[in-house]
């Protein structure tokens, strides 16, 4: 999660919402791919940190299925990202701060609990939630002042 927080800080420095993600192989501990929010800079509304990391991991491994890997992300995934996580068959999702407005895992539609969801990862929330939440709050507080 520390790597994901560093990616989130890099996103903030680039003027993007500070969300970071990292995909790890739990067997080796290797970080397969890192992603940071970049929809503004890339002119791509789908360029959330999770999607960026999933695309990079799939390209690196030469497989769109990321079964057995763990995704660490600083903010609860939205519905779009939860769908991508499901399609990629990621084995475990660990997130930091909950997102009561836009989250879709423990808030909102609870995507992985829906009967139409074809793949359900293990989910753990609240890991370094205070740090992730503080980063988001300070980012938006500073933007409101300008």
Secondary structure, 3 states (H helix, E strand, C coil): CHHHHHHHHHHHHCCCCCCEEEEEECCCCEEEEEEECCHHHHCCCCCCHHHHHHHHHHHHHCCCCCECEEEEEEECCCHHHHHHHHHHCECEEEEEECCCCCCCCCCCCCHHHCCCCCCCCEEECCCCHHHHHHHHHHHHHHHHHC
